[in-house]
Amino acid sequence: MKLGKIYSRLKREANASEISITFSNKNDGITLPAPHRKLKMLMLLKLVGKVNKAAYKRGLNKYITQKR
């Protein structure tokens, strides 16, 4: 819940209706599936430094293991 509040506040400050993150391979140009909502919020907040590093790593590891 706290993560969502911080994310919403950041979107309002940036005056953005949607923030999207995509992953693609440099060599092949293959686009990976979109991360789930929580990981998307964690990634964005990691850029501004407002998220716990351990929570970010757990979310990223979960995403990587599910997509294999």
Secondary structure, DSSP 8 states (H G I E B T S, - for coil): -HHHHHHHHHHHHHT-S------B-TTT--B-----HHHHHHHHHHHHT-S-HHHHHHHHHHHHHHH-
